[in-house]
Amino acid sequence: AVYNRDVPSVLNFLMVFNEQKVLQTANDRLTKISAALDRLEKLGLLHKSDFQTYLQNAASDLQDAWALNQEAQSYLADQVNSPEIQNLIQESLQKVKDAYQEFLNISKAVSKLLNL
C-alpha cells in the first residue's frame, strides 16, 4: 500500500473548511426561525419570548461550534497535523447537532401551540 504522509493534513484541511459551510447553514437556519417567530408574534399567534430559551441555546451551541472550528483552524495554520483537529471538528459538529435539536424543539412547540 502506498501512503502519502500529506493525506491526513489534506483531510484535516477539508474537514475544517467544509464544516464552516455547515455552520453557516445552521446560522442561516437560526436567523430564519427567529424571523418566522417574529412574524407569528406580529400576527398575535404566539409570544416569541416563550421560545427564547430554545433560541438562546441554539445560538450558544452555534457560537461554541464556531469557536471549536476556529481552534481547529488555528492548528492548521500552525501546520500541526494533530488528531486534536479531528476531535475539535467532532465536538463542533456535536454542537451543531445540539442546535438542530433546539430547532426541532421550537418546531414541536409551535406546532403544539398552533394545533398543527
N, C-alpha and C positions, 0 to 999 in steps of 0.2 A: 504494500500500500504506500502510496506517495502522500506525504504530509507536508503541507506548506505551513510554516510557523506563523505566517501572517493571517491565516484564516480566522483564528479567534479574535484578532483585532478588527478585522473587517466585519465579522458578525456583531461584535460589540458596538461598532460604529452604526451599523444598520439598525440594531435594536434601539439604541438611544434616540436616533433621529426619526425612526418610524413611529416610535411611541409618542413623539411630540405631536404627530398628526392625530393620534388617538386622544391625546389630552386636549387639543384644540377642538375636536369634535365634541368632547364631553363638556367643555366650557361653553360652546355654542348651544348645546342642548340645555344647559342650566339657564342661559340667558333667555332662550325661547320659552322655557317652562315658567320662568319668572314673569315674562311679558304676558303669557297666557293667563296666569293668575291675576295680574293687574287688570286685564280685560274682563275677566269673570267678576272681579271685585267691583269694577265700574258698572257692570250690569246688575249689581246687587245680589249676585248668586252665592257669594262667599266672602269671607274676610281673609285677605292674604296673610294677615298676622297669625292665623290658625296653622299656617304652613311654614312659618318662619324657622322652626327648629329643623325641619327637613332641608330647607334651603340653606341654612347655615351649615348643617352637617355636610351637605354635598359640596358646598363652597370650600369648607375646611379640608375635606378629603382631596379635592382637586388642587388646592394650594399645596398640600403635603405631597401629592403626586408630582407636581411641577418641581418642588424642591428636591425630591429624590432624583428626578430626571436630570436636574441641573448638577447635582452632586456626581451622578454617573458621567455626565458630560465633562466635568472637571477632571475626572480620572482619565478620560480620553485625551483631553488637552495636555495632560501631564505625560501622555504616552505610556500610561501604566496599563498593561494588559492584566487586569486583575479579575478574579472571579467576583470581586465585590461589585463590579459593574453589573453583572447579571443579577446579583442579589438586589441591588438598588432598583433595577428595572422591574423585577418581580414584585418588590414592595410597592413600587409606584403603580403598577397595573392592578394590584390588590386594592389600592386606594381608589382607582378609577372604578373598579367593580363595586366598591362600597358606595361611591357617589351614585352609580346607576341603581343601586338598591334604594337609595333615598328617592330617586326619580320614580321608581315603581311605587314606593310608599305614598308619594304625592298623588300619583295617578289613581291608586286604590282609594285614597281618602276623598279625592274629588269625585270619583265615580259614586262612592257611597253617599256623599253629601248631596249630589245632584240626582240620586236614584237612577243611575245609568246601569 
